[in-house]
Amino acid sequence: MPIGSIDELESALARVSYLPDRGLATALYLSLTLEKPLLLEGEAGVGKTAAAKAIAAALDVPLIRLQCYEGLDVAHAVYEWNYSRQLLHIRAAQEGTVEEAELFGRDFLIRRPLLEAIESESQVLLLIDEVDRADEEFEAFLLEILSDFQITIPELGTIQARQRPYVILTSNRTRELHDALKRRCLYHWIDHPSLEREVEIVRVHVPGVPERLAEEAARFAAQLRELDLQKPPGIAETIDWVQALTALGQQELDVEHVGATLGSLLKYHEDLLAIRDETLAGLVASSRG
């Protein structure tokens, strides 16, 4: 689906229930138009991964996701050889039941997300999620892909992208990424949404939610983000919490039900202990006011 303007992109994203602000919509549009990777940074839960999923849905292209983690290596991210199949082929060739084949050819290659995206014959969106969790050595490996859209496999040579994929990288900024990687990407920082935007997002994702409950819940979440918590709630937590309150038939916030459902909003025991008694009552009263 071709996107001709930022307004068109915003409309397409709204149809798949994603409501970016103008800055994010502009960054996404430029990434698609210029065919340049986009690095999205921000606190956990602000909608970075959701943005990539929404773009794939809006464009109606497959999403190929590489979830990064410490110790991620080429075998899990790019390719590896199917050693068990190679061994079986060697035995069968020795027995004369099959003809000998090149053991390090494509028939024995297991494609992982990065190679799958590079070799795809149709347009895809490659999501490299939480790249800051990967080791610095793997981050350096990404440079060839992000700059030239190619992968070098020693046994096969250099494989160029058949159809240049759209690429979105996300980072929670648990560590600083190298300048070399950032230079190859457009960049956008996603912040928590404004109160009005969060209310709108809640209404989209929780159909039928009472208007007052949506507003009070968004205001309560915004107040929590101003406190010194280990993990302030993101948009996803606000949506989960409102769904829980709606399931209990709530039309507005009250101390009893907020306290009972706070585990949908806060995920650390220390944070739950910090938000109780007078603090909880004060936040509820302020949200209702």
LOVEX-737020 format. One record per atom (N, C-alpha, C, O): x, y, z; residue in one letter. Coordinates in pm, whole numbers, plus 50000, padded with zeros to 5 digits. Layout:
N
XYZa/...
REM end
This chain:
289
500854988050000m/500005000050000m/500885012450000m/501565014950100m/500915020349893p/501745032249889p/501195043149980p/499975045049989p/502085050250048i/501705061050137i/502215074050076i/503425075750058i/501295083350045g/501685095349974g/501975107350062g/502555117150015g/501585106850189s/501795118350276s/501735113950422s/501335102750453s/502145122950510i/502085120050654i/500625118350697i/500325109650779i/499735126550643d/498325125450678d/497775111750637d/496995105750712d/498155106850521e/497715093650477e/498225082850571e/497515073350604e/499475084350614l/500045074450705l/499315074650839l/499015064050895l/499025086550890e/498285087451016e/496915080751004e/496475073851096e/496255082850892s/494945076650869s/495065061450862s/494245054250918s/496105056650791a/496305042150779a/496605035950916a/496115025050946a/497395042750998l/497715037651132l/496485038051222l/496285029051304l/495665048351208a/494445049251288a/493515037551258a/492815032651346a/493525033051131r/492655021751093r/493085008851159r/492294999551171r/494365008051202v/494824996051273v/495024999151421v/495774992451491v/494315009551468s/494255013151611s/495575017651669s/495865014951786s/496385024651590y/497615030551643y/497545045551619y/497325050051507y/497745053351725l/497565067851718l/498875074951754l/499075078651869l/499745076851656p/501025083751684p/500815098851690p/499865104151633p/501725105651762d/501705120151752d/502345124251619d/502845115751545d/502325137151589r/502785141651457r/504265139051437r/504705135751327r/505045140551545g/506485138351532g/506815123951494g/507635121651406g/506175114351560l/506405100251529l/505895096951390l/506565089751316l/504735102051355a/504195099451221a/505135104551113a/505295098151009a/505745116151137t/506695121751041t/507925112851028t/508385110150918t/508465108251143a/509645099551140a/509345086551067a/510165081850988a/508185080751091l/507805068351024l/507645070650873l/508075062450792l/507025081650838y/506825084650696y/508165086450624y/508355081150514y/509085093750685l/510385095850622l/511155082750609l/511845080550510l/511045074150710s/511725061250703s/511215053050586s/512005046850514s/509905052950566l/509315045450456l/509675051650322l/510015044550227l/509595064750314t/509815071750187t/511275071250144t/511575069150026t/512185073250239l/513615073450208l/514225059450211l/515395057750176l/513425049450253e/513915035650267e/515165035350355e/516185029250322e/515055042050469k/516165043050563k/515715037450697k/514605040350741k/516565029450764p/516175023950894p/515815034950994p/516375045850990p/514885031751082l/514445041251184l/514725035351321l/514285024251351l/515445042851404l/515725038751542l/514755046051633l/514745058351639l/513935038251704l/512995043851801l/513495041051941l/513705029551979l/513695051652018e/514105050052157e/513035055852248e/512255064452207e/513015051152371g/512055056152469g/511925046352584g/512455035252579g/511205050652687e/510975041952801e/510175029652759e/509465029852658e/510305018952836a/509535006952807a/508035010052817a/507595016752910a/507285005152720g/505835006452725g/505255018752659g/504065021552674g/506085026352584v/505555038352519v/505055035652378v/504505044652314v/505225023552328g/504645020052198g/505635018652085g/505255020251968g/506895015652115k/507905014352009k/507655001851925k/507565002551802k/507544990451990t/507274978051918t/505914978551851t/505744973651739t/504954984351920a/503604985651863a/503624993951736a/502844991451644a/504515003851729a/504615012151608a/505035003751489a/504465005151380a/506024995051509a/506474986351399a/505374976851356a/505144974851237a/504674970951453k/503584961851419k/502474969151343k/501884963751250k/502204981451386a/501144989251322a/501514992951178a/500674992551089a/502794996451157i/503244999651021i/503074987550930i/502594988750818i/503494975850979a/503354963650898a/501894961050865a/501554957350752a/501024962950964a/499594960550941a/499014970950845a/498224967550757a/499424983550862a/498904994250776a/499334992450631a/498574995250539a/500574987750612l/501094985750476l/500734972050421l/500934969350303l/500194963450508d/499844949750469d/501074942250417d/501034936050310d/502164942950495v/503384935550462v/503734926550580v/503384929750694v/504414915250555p/504814906550665p/505764913550761p/506614921450720p/505624910450889l/506534915550991l/507504904351029l/507084893651071l/508804906951013i/509834897551056i/510524903651177i/511124914451167i/510444897051288r/510914902851416r/512134895451468r/512134883151479r/513174903051500l/514344897651568l/514354903451709l/514604915351727l/514074895051809q/514114899351948q/515544898151999q/516094887152006q/516134909352035c/517524909252080c/517634905852229c/516724908552306c/518744899952265y/519024896552404y/520514894852420y/521244893452322y/520974894952543e/522404893452569e/522874879652523e/522264869552557e/523944879352447g/524454866752395g/523924863052258g/524294852652203g/523054871352201l/522544868752066l/523694868051967l/524564876751965l/523704857651884d/524804855951790d/524274853751649d/523064853551627d/525194852051556v/524834850651415v/523944838551393v/523024838951311v/524214827751465a/523454815351443a/521974817151474a/521134810651412a/521634825851568h/520244827951605h/519624839951533h/518404841051525h/520464848951481a/519934861051418a/519974860551267a/519114866451201a/520974853651209v/521174854251065v/520984840551000v/520064838750920v/521824831151033y/521724817950971y/522534807951053y/523364811751135y/522274795351028e/523134784551075e/522974772750981e/522024772050903e/523914763550989w/523854751750904w/523104740650975w/523234738651096w/522314733450899n/521534722350952n/522444710150964n/522474701650875n/523184709351074y/524204698951091y/523604685051095y/524194675551042y/522444683551157s/521834670251163s/521454665451023s/521614653750990s/520934674550941r/520574670750805r/521824667950722r/521824658950638r/522874675550745q/524134672850674q/524664659050709q/525134651650621q/524584655450838l/525074642350880l/524264631150818l/524814621050774l/522944632950815l/522094622750754l/522394621450604l/522374610450550l/522674632750540h/522984632250397h/524304624950373h/524424617050279h/525294627550457i/526584620650443i/526394605650454i/526954598050374i/525604601250552r/525374586850571r/524634580950451r/524974570150403r/523624588150402a/522864583150288a/523724582650163a/523594573450082a/524624592550147a/525514592550030a/526484580950038a/526794574749936a/526974577850158q/527894566550174q/527214553350144q/527834543950095q/525914552750173e/525154540550145e/524684539950001e/524154529749957e/524874550849928g/524514551049788g/523044553449761g/522584551349648g/522294557749861t/520854559849842t/520544573849787t/519444576149737t/521504583049798v/521324596449740v/522624600749676v/523694595449707v/522524610349585e/523724615849525e/524354626049618e/523664632949693e/525664626949612e/526344636649698e/525974650849657e/525794653849539e/525854659449757a/525494673449733a/526444682349813a/527114677649905a/526484694949778e/527304704649850e/526744706449990e/525624711350008e/527534702450090l/527044702750227l/526814716950278l/525984719250366l/527564726350222f/527394740250265f/526734748350153f/527174759250117f/525644742450101g/524824749250002g/523494753250063g/523254750850181g/522664759449985r/521404764950036r/520444754250088r/519604757150173r/520564741950039d/519664731350085d/519844728350232d/518944723050297d/521014731750286f/521304728650427f/521364741250513f/521864740950626f/520874752250460l/520944765050529l/519644767650604l/518554766650547l/519754771150732i/518594775050812i/518584790250821i/519504796350876i/517554796150767r/517474810750763r/516864816150892r/515784811850934r/517554825450954r/517044832451071r/516494846051028r/516584849450910r/515914854051119p/515184866151079p/515924875650986p/515334880450889p/517194878651011l/517894888450927l/518064883450785l/517824890850690l/518474871050769l/518634865550634l/517294863850566l/517174865950446l/516274860150643e/514934858750587e/514454872050529e/513844872350422e/514724882950600a/514304896150552a/515084900150428a/514514905850334a/516394897350426i/517224901050312i/516834893150188i/516844898650077i/516504880550205e/516204872050090e/514734872350047e/514374866249946e/513914879250120s/512494879550085s/512284885949947s/512864896449917s/511474879649866e/511194884849732e/510104895349734e/509904902349635e/509394896549845s/508354906749858s/508764916549968s/509664913750047s/508094927849973q/508384937950073q/508034932850212q/506954927250232q/508934934550307v/508674930750445v/509114942050537v/509844951150495v/508674941450660l/509164950650761l/509994942650860l/509504933250922l/511254946450876l/512154939850969l/512184947951098l/512574959551098l/511784941651207l/511824947851339l/512974941851418l/512974929851448l/513964950051451i/515074945951537i/514774951651674i/515074963251703i/514184943351759d/513574948151883d/514564947851999d/515254937852021d/514614958952073e/515464960352191e/516924957552158e/517574949152221e/517414964652057v/518794962452012v/519794965752122v/520924960652120v/519424973852218d/520334977352328d/520604965552420d/521554965952498d/519804955052412r/520044943152494r/521104933952434r/521684925652505r/521364935352306a/522374927052240a/523774931952277a/523944943252323a/524754923352258d/526144927052286d/526644937052182d/526094937952072d/527684944352218e/528244954252126e/528794947652000e/528764953751893e/529284935352011e/529814928351893e/528704925851792e/528914927151672e/527534922251840f/526424919951748f/525944933151688f/525584933651570f/525954943551767e/525584956751715e/526494960451598e/526034966051499e/527804957451611a/528734960351502a/528414951951379a/528574956551266a/527954939751400f/527604931151287f/526454937051206f/526364934951085f/525574944351272l/524404949951204l/524764960751104l/523954963951016l/525944966451114l/526294977951031l/526224974650882l/525754982750803l/526694962750843e/526664958950702e/525224958250652e/524914962350540e/524344952950737i/522954951550696i/522274965050683i/521544967550588i/522524973750780l/521834986550782l/522354996350677l/521625005150633l/523614994750637s/524165004050539s/524004998950395s/523665006650306s/524244986050374d/524244980550237d/523124970650211d/522954966050098d/522364967250313f/521294957250300f/521824944550234f/521294939850133f/522884939450293q/523474927050245q/524054919350363q/524334925050469q/524224906350343i/524794897550444i/525854889050378i/525654883750269i/526984887750445t/528064879350393t/528114866250468t/528264865850590t/527964855350392i/528094841750446i/529354835750385i/529414834050263i/530364832550464p/531644828050409p/531524817150304p/532214817450202p/530644807450327e/530534796150235e/529764799650107e/529904792750006e/528974810250110l/528124813649995l/528454827149933l/528044829949820l/529184835550005g/529494848849954g/528524859250008g/527854857050108g/528474870449940t/527624881549983t/526254880549919t/526124878849797t/525224881750003i/523844880849956i/523214894649966i/523074900150075i/522844900249852q/522204913349847q/520694911949866q/520104901749829q/520104922149923a/518644922149942a/517944921749806a/518244929749717a/517024912449789r/516254911749666r/515224923049662r/514984929049557r/514634925849775q/513664936749789q/514004943749919q/513874937850027q/514444956049910r/514924963050029r/513834963550137r/512764969050113r/514094957950254p/513054957750358p/512954971350428p/513924978850435p/511764974250480y/511654985050576y/512274980050707y/512124968350742y/512964988750778v/513654984550900v/513334994251013v/513495006350999v/512884988751126i/512694996551248i/513464989651360i/513314977651383i/514294997351429l/515014992551547l/514414999351669l/514025011051662l/514324992151780t/513864998351904t/514914996752012t/515704987252011t/514925006152105s/515875005852216s/515215012052339s/514585022552331s/515385005352453n/514935010852581n/516025019052648n/515855024052760n/517145020352579r/518295028252623r/518865022952755r/519225030752845r/518945009752766t/519625003952881t/521125006052871t/521845005252970t/521605008752751r/522985012852727r/522995021652603r/522055021352523r/524055029452587e/524185037952469e/524585029652348e/525465021052357e/523965032252236l/524315025552111l/525455033052044l/525655045052067l/526205026051960h/527355032051893h/526905042551792h/525855041351730h/527745052751777d/527445063251679d/527365057551538d/526575062351456d/528165047351509a/528165041551374a/526795035851340a/526355036851226a/526145029751437l/524805024351411l/523795035651397l/522935035351309l/523905045651483k/522955056851477k/523065064551345k/522065069451293k/524275065551291r/524465072851166r/523725066351051r/523375073050954r/523485053551061r/522815046250953r/521295046850965r/520585041150882r/520805053651066c/519365053651093c/518825067851107c/519545077051146c/517555069451075l/516815080851125l/516545078151274l/516585066751318l/516255088651349y/516105086951494y/514875094351543y/514565105351498y/514165087851637h/513045094651702h/512905089451844h/512935077351869h/512745098751937w/512495095252077w/510995095452100w/510325105452072w/510445084252152i/509025083552183i/508845085952332i/509375078552415i/508105096252366d/507825099252506d/506445094152542d/505685089752455d/506115094652671h/504755091252710h/503805101352647h/504145113052631h/502615096852611p/501695105952541p/501135116652633p/501195115452756p/500585126952573s/499875137052651s/498625130552711s/498205119852668s/498045137252809l/496845131752873l/495735129652771l/495085119252771l/495505139552685e/494445138452587e/494685126952490e/493755119652454e/495955125352448r/496285114452356r/496105100852422r/495625091552358r/496485099652550e/496345086752617e/494875083152635e/494505071452623e/494045093052665v/492605090352675v/492085085252541v/491295075752537v/492525091252434e/492095086952300e/492555072752271e/491805064752215e/493785069552310i/494325056052288i/493525045752367i/493205034952317i/493205049152492v/492425040152576v/491065037452514v/490605026052512v/490425047652463r/489105045952402r/489165036852280r/488255028952256r/490255038052202v/490395029652083v/490575015052121v/490025006152056v/491365012552226h/491724998752261h/490764992252361h/490794980052379h/489905000252425v/488924994652517v/487544999752474v/487005009052534v/486984993652371p/485694998252319p/484624998252429p/484504988752506p/483855008952434g/482775009752531g/483195014452669g/482365014852759g/484455017952687v/484905022452818v/484175035452853v/484065044352769v/483685036852976p/483045049353016p/484015061153002p/485185060053039p/483535072152950e/484405083652924e/485095088353051e/486285091553050e/484355088753160r/484945093553285r/486045084153333r/487085088753381r/485825071153320l/486835061553364l/488105062953281l/489215062353335l/487975064653150a/489145066253063a/489965078453104a/491185077853110a/489285089553131e/489985101853166e/490665100653302e/491815104753319e/489955095053400e/490515093753534e/491685084053535e/492685086453603e/491575073153462a/492655063253456a/493895069053391a/495015066853439a/493725076553282a/494865082853216a/495535093053307a/496755094153310a/494715100453382r/495275110353474r/496025103453589r/497075108253632r/495485092453637f/496145084853744f/497495079453697f/498485080553768f/497525073753576a/498785068453521a/499815079553503a/500995077653530a/499345091253456a/500265102453436a/500875106953568a/502045110653573a/500085106553675q/500615110353806q/501655100353856q/502645104153918q/501425087553829l/502385077353871l/503735079553803l/504785077153863l/503715084153678r/504965086353605r/505795097753662r/506985098853633r/505175106153741e/505895117153802e/506545113053934e/507325120753991e/506235101053983l/506785096254109l/508075088554085l/508395084853972l/508815086354191d/510085079154183d/509825064154194d/510035058154300d/509385058254086l/509075043954083l/510145036454005l/510815042253919l/510295023454034q/511245015353959q/510785013853814q/511615014053723q/509505012253792k/508975010553656k/507635017653645k/506595011853675k/507665030353602p/506405037453580p/505585030353473p/506155023853385p/504275031453479p/503435024453382p/503545030453243p/503615042653227p/503545021853142g/503505026253003g/502065026052953g/501135023353029g/501915028952826i/500575029252767i/499925015352773i/498735014052800i/500735005052747a/500194991352748a/499614988052885a/498574981552894a/500294992352992e/499784989653127e/498494997353154e/497574992153217e/498425009653105t/497175017353122t/496005010253056t/494925009253113t/496245005152934i/495174998052863i/494764985552939i/493574982852956i/495754977752986d/495434965553063d/494624968953188d/493684961853223d/495014979853253w/494344983653378w/492904987853352w/491994983953425w/492694995753250v/491335000153217v/490484988153177v/489294987653210v/491064978653106q/490314966553071q/489894959053198q/488774953853206q/490794958453296a/490474951753422a/489364959053496a/488434952753546a/489454972353503l/488414980253570l/487074978953499l/486024978253563l/487114978853366t/485884977453288t/485244963753311t/484024962553320t/486094953453320a/485584939953345a/484894938953481a/484014930653501a/485304947653574l/484684947853707l/483474957153712l/482854958853817l/483134963053597g/481944971453590g/482124985453642g/481134992153672g/483364990253655q/483615003453709q/483275014353608q/483555013153489q/482665024953658q/482365036753577q/483345048153606q/483475057453527q/484025047153722e/484985057053764e/485925050753865e/485715039353907e/486955058053903l/487925052653998l/487415053854141l/486765063654178l/487735043754221d/487575044754366d/488735037354430d/489355028754368d/489025040754554v/490215035554621v/490205020354627v/491235013954605v/489055014354657e/488964999854672e/489364992654544e/490194983554548e/488784996554431h/489044989354307h/490404992954248h/491024984554183h/490855005054270v/492205008554224v/493235000154299v/494154994654238v/493074999054430g/494014990854508g/493994976254468g/495024969654467g/492794971254434a/492664957054399a/493244953854262a/493654942554237a/493304963754173t/493744961254036t/495094967754004t/495514967853889t/495764973054104l/496984980554079l/498094971954018l/499024977053956l/497974958654036g/498954949653977g/498894949253825g/499824944253761g/497824954453767s/497764955753621s/498574967653573s/498944968453456s/498854976853665l/499504989453628l/500964989853671l/501814995253599l/501264984253787l/502624984153842l/503104969753854l/502354960953896l/504364967353817k/504874953653808k/505984950653909k/506564939853906k/506294960153996y/507314957854098y/506674958654236y/505874967554263y/507044949154323h/506484948754457h/506784961654533h/505944966654608h/507994966954513e/508374979254583e/507474991054540e/507124999454622e/507114991454412d/506235002054364d/504845000554424d/504205010454461d/504374988154433l/503054985854492l/503014989954639l/502014995254687l/504124987354710l/504194991354851l/504215006454866l/503695011954963l/504845013254769a/504955027854776a/503615034654748a/503385045854794a/502745028054672i/501455034054635i/500355027154714i/499705017954664i/500145031554838r/499095025754920r/498665036055025r/499275046555041r/497605032655094d/497085040855203d/496855055255158d/496125057755062d/497485064855230e/497235078955201e/497685082855061e/497025090854994e/498805077255015t/499295080454881t/498285076154776t/497975083654683t/497775063954789l/496795058854694l/495525067354697l/495005071154592l/495035070354816a/493825078254827a/494005092154768a/493095097554705a/495185097954787g/495435111154732g/495495111054580g/494985120254516g/496105100754523l/496175099754377l/494785097654317l/494455103654215l/493975089354380v/492625087054330v/491815099954336v/491125103454241v/491905106954448a/491145119454463a/491585129654360a/490745136554302a/492895130754336s/493405140154238s/492965136454096s/492655145154015s/492935123554067s/492505118953935s/491035121853912s/490625125653803s/490245119954014r/488805122554002r/488525137453994r/487555141653931r/489365145454058g/489155160054059g/489415166153926g/489285178253911g/
REM end
